[in-house]
Amino acid sequence: MSKARLVLVRHGQSVYNQKNIFTGWTDVELSEQGVKEAREAGKLLQKNNIYPDICFTSWLKRAIHTAQILLQELEWEHIDALRSYKLNERHYGDWQGRDKDEVKKEYGEEKFLAVRRGYDVSPPPLKSDDERCVWNEKKYTNFDKTLLPLSESLKDTKKRVLEYYKKAIIPQLKKEKTVLISAHGNSLRALVMELEKISTKDIVSFEIPTGEIIVYNFNSDMKITEKDILIG
């Protein structure tokens, strides 16, 4: 029986989550509550005797710091941690940095929900000269700009997440590793959508709360044999 196990952790509450602001690729810190949630996630893993062999995160510090705090709480900081922008949160385009209630008022609830919870509807894109464009950040300066989004739907997010999952994460699972991914609400929704074969209709109502942990066990054919949700 395969020992492959995938542990998904949505980062703890960020300062933008706390203020009801669209975050996307904006690189903001965890709130005090988010730090607490990350610690609780570590305690949950310890309680369930789950010790990862390797860790993956996005390039955004709220996911990176969640993993670091979690592993510190677990007293398990020696494992390798690999990072990829392909695990970043969905890019919310021109809505990034804006209050969610104000956006809803401006665009109407139908358009708002179609973008926020739908599958293939993107927010209005940033203009290429907008200071919020990620290529203005030092860590992205050597990227081909065509690889960096100005806006994304969940469908767009799913494409890049699955590319990385197949290239970097499945090989670790095939080695029967316990793999931890600390990422974001939409990058994890996109992955779970694929893993559980959730339809484009049903994904609308699917959400992963901050700090929640989803654990999958796999057989040797990389099929899910068991799913657990750990909640503090």
C-alpha positions as CSV (number, residue, x, y, z in Angstrom):
1,M,0.0,0.0,0.0
2,S,1.4,3.4,-1.0
3,K,2.4,5.9,1.7
4,A,2.0,8.9,-0.6
5,R,0.2,11.7,1.2
6,L,-0.6,15.3,0.2
7,V,-1.2,17.9,2.8
8,L,-2.8,21.2,1.7
9,V,-2.7,24.3,4.0
10,R,-4.3,27.6,3.0
11,H,-2.2,30.4,4.5
12,G,-3.4,32.0,7.7
13,Q,-5.4,35.3,7.6
14,S,-3.4,38.1,5.9
15,V,-3.7,41.8,6.7
16,Y,-5.7,42.2,3.5
17,N,-8.0,39.3,4.4
18,Q,-8.5,41.1,7.7
19,K,-9.4,44.4,6.0
20,N,-11.7,42.7,3.4
21,I,-9.4,43.7,0.5
22,F,-8.7,41.8,-2.7
23,T,-5.1,40.5,-2.4
24,G,-4.1,38.4,-5.4
25,W,-0.4,38.7,-6.2
26,T,0.0,41.6,-3.7
27,D,2.7,40.4,-1.3
28,V,1.3,41.2,2.1
29,E,2.1,39.8,5.6
30,L,0.0,37.6,7.8
31,S,-2.1,39.3,10.4
32,E,-1.8,38.4,14.1
33,Q,-4.7,36.1,13.6
34,G,-3.0,34.5,10.6
35,V,0.2,33.8,12.7
36,K,-2.0,32.2,15.3
37,E,-3.7,30.1,12.6
38,A,-0.4,28.9,11.3
39,R,0.7,27.8,14.7
40,E,-2.6,26.0,15.2
41,A,-2.0,24.2,11.9
42,G,1.4,23.0,13.2
43,K,-0.3,21.7,16.3
44,L,-2.9,19.9,14.3
45,L,-0.3,18.2,12.2
46,Q,1.6,17.2,15.4
47,K,-1.7,15.9,17.0
48,N,-2.3,13.8,13.9
49,N,1.3,12.6,13.7
50,I,1.8,14.1,10.2
51,Y,5.4,15.1,9.5
52,P,6.1,16.2,5.9
53,D,9.1,15.0,3.9
54,I,9.1,18.1,1.7
55,C,7.3,21.5,1.5
56,F,6.2,23.6,-1.4
57,T,5.0,27.2,-1.3
58,S,4.2,30.1,-3.6
59,W,6.4,33.1,-3.9
60,L,4.1,35.1,-1.6
61,K,5.3,35.6,2.0
62,R,1.9,34.9,3.6
63,A,2.2,31.3,2.3
64,I,5.9,31.1,3.0
65,H,5.6,32.4,6.5
66,T,2.6,30.1,7.2
67,A,4.8,27.1,6.3
68,Q,7.7,28.4,8.3
69,I,5.6,29.0,11.4
70,L,3.8,25.7,11.0
71,L,7.1,23.7,10.7
72,Q,8.6,25.6,13.6
73,E,5.6,24.6,15.8
74,L,6.0,21.1,14.5
75,E,9.7,21.2,15.4
76,W,10.3,20.0,11.8
77,E,12.2,22.8,10.1
78,H,14.9,20.8,8.5
79,I,13.0,19.6,5.4
80,D,13.5,21.1,2.0
81,A,11.2,23.9,1.0
82,L,10.7,24.6,-2.7
83,R,8.9,27.7,-4.0
84,S,7.2,28.6,-7.3
85,Y,5.2,31.6,-8.5
86,K,3.0,29.0,-10.2
87,L,1.5,28.3,-6.8
88,N,0.7,32.0,-6.3
89,E,-2.8,33.2,-5.6
90,R,-5.1,34.0,-8.5
91,H,-4.2,37.4,-9.9
92,Y,-7.2,39.7,-9.3
93,G,-6.2,42.3,-11.8
94,D,-7.5,45.8,-11.3
95,W,-9.4,44.6,-8.2
96,Q,-6.2,44.0,-6.3
97,G,-5.8,46.3,-3.3
98,R,-9.5,47.4,-3.4
99,D,-12.2,46.9,-0.8
100,K,-14.4,43.9,-1.8
101,D,-17.7,45.6,-0.7
102,E,-16.8,48.7,-2.8
103,V,-16.0,46.5,-5.8
104,K,-19.4,44.7,-5.4
105,K,-21.2,48.0,-5.2
106,E,-19.5,49.3,-8.4
107,Y,-19.9,46.1,-10.5
108,G,-23.1,44.6,-9.1
109,E,-23.5,41.4,-7.3
110,E,-24.0,39.2,-10.4
111,K,-20.7,40.4,-12.0
112,F,-18.9,40.3,-8.7
113,L,-19.9,36.7,-7.9
114,A,-19.2,35.6,-11.5
115,V,-15.6,36.8,-11.2
116,R,-15.0,35.9,-7.6
117,R,-16.6,32.4,-7.5
118,G,-16.9,31.5,-11.2
119,Y,-14.5,29.4,-13.2
120,D,-13.7,31.3,-16.4
121,V,-14.5,34.9,-15.7
122,S,-11.6,37.3,-15.1
123,P,-11.5,40.6,-13.2
124,P,-10.7,43.7,-15.3
125,P,-6.9,43.5,-16.1
126,L,-4.3,45.9,-14.9
127,K,-2.9,48.3,-17.5
128,S,0.7,47.5,-18.4
129,D,1.9,50.8,-16.9
130,D,0.1,50.3,-13.6
131,E,2.5,50.4,-10.6
132,R,0.8,47.3,-9.3
133,C,2.1,45.1,-12.1
134,V,4.2,42.4,-10.7
135,W,7.1,43.0,-13.1
136,N,7.8,46.1,-11.0
137,E,8.7,43.8,-8.1
138,K,12.4,42.9,-7.9
139,K,11.7,39.1,-7.7
140,Y,10.0,39.2,-11.1
141,T,12.4,41.5,-13.0
142,N,14.1,38.7,-14.9
143,F,10.8,37.2,-16.1
144,D,9.5,37.4,-19.6
145,K,6.6,39.8,-19.1
146,T,4.3,37.6,-21.2
147,L,4.5,34.9,-18.5
148,L,3.2,37.3,-15.8
149,P,-0.5,37.9,-15.6
150,L,-2.4,41.2,-15.5
151,S,-5.6,39.3,-14.5
152,E,-6.7,35.7,-14.1
153,S,-9.8,33.6,-13.9
154,L,-9.8,30.4,-11.8
155,K,-9.3,28.5,-15.1
156,D,-6.1,30.4,-15.8
157,T,-4.9,29.8,-12.3
158,K,-5.7,26.1,-12.6
159,K,-3.6,25.8,-15.7
160,R,-0.3,27.0,-14.1
161,V,-1.0,25.2,-10.8
162,L,-1.5,21.9,-12.6
163,E,1.6,22.4,-14.7
164,Y,3.7,22.7,-11.5
165,Y,1.9,19.9,-9.7
166,K,2.6,17.5,-12.5
167,K,6.2,18.6,-13.0
168,A,7.3,19.0,-9.3
169,I,4.9,17.5,-6.9
170,I,3.6,14.2,-8.4
171,P,7.2,12.9,-8.7
172,Q,7.5,13.4,-4.9
173,L,4.2,11.6,-4.3
174,K,5.4,8.7,-6.5
175,K,8.4,8.3,-4.1
176,E,5.8,7.8,-1.4
177,K,6.6,11.1,0.3
178,T,4.3,13.2,2.6
179,V,4.1,16.5,0.7
180,L,3.1,19.8,2.3
181,I,1.7,22.6,0.1
182,S,1.2,26.0,1.8
183,A,-0.6,28.2,-0.7
184,H,-3.7,30.2,-1.3
185,G,-7.5,30.0,-1.5
186,N,-7.7,29.9,-5.3
187,S,-4.5,28.1,-6.2
188,L,-5.6,25.3,-3.8
189,R,-9.2,25.4,-5.1
190,A,-7.8,24.9,-8.6
191,L,-5.8,21.9,-7.4
192,V,-8.6,20.4,-5.4
193,M,-10.9,20.9,-8.4
194,E,-8.6,18.6,-10.4
195,L,-7.9,16.1,-7.7
196,E,-11.6,15.6,-6.8
197,K,-13.0,16.2,-10.3
198,I,-15.2,19.0,-9.1
199,S,-17.3,20.5,-11.9
200,T,-17.2,24.1,-13.0
201,K,-20.7,24.5,-11.6
202,D,-19.9,23.0,-8.2
203,I,-16.5,24.8,-7.7
204,V,-18.6,28.0,-7.3
205,S,-19.6,26.9,-3.8
206,F,-16.3,25.3,-2.8
207,E,-14.0,27.3,-0.4
208,I,-11.1,26.5,1.8
209,P,-11.0,28.6,5.0
210,T,-7.7,30.1,6.2
211,G,-5.8,27.7,8.3
212,E,-7.8,24.6,7.3
213,I,-5.8,21.5,6.4
214,I,-6.8,18.9,3.7
215,V,-5.0,15.6,3.7
216,Y,-5.1,13.1,0.8
217,N,-3.7,9.6,0.7
218,F,-2.9,8.1,-2.7
219,N,-2.4,4.6,-4.1
220,S,0.5,3.8,-6.5
221,D,-1.6,4.9,-9.5
222,M,-1.9,8.4,-7.9
223,K,-5.6,7.9,-7.2
224,I,-7.0,9.3,-4.0
225,T,-7.9,6.5,-1.5
226,E,-8.7,8.7,1.5
227,K,-9.4,12.3,2.3
228,D,-9.4,14.0,5.8
229,I,-10.1,17.6,6.8
230,L,-8.3,18.8,9.9
231,I,-9.8,21.7,11.7
232,G,-8.5,23.3,14.9
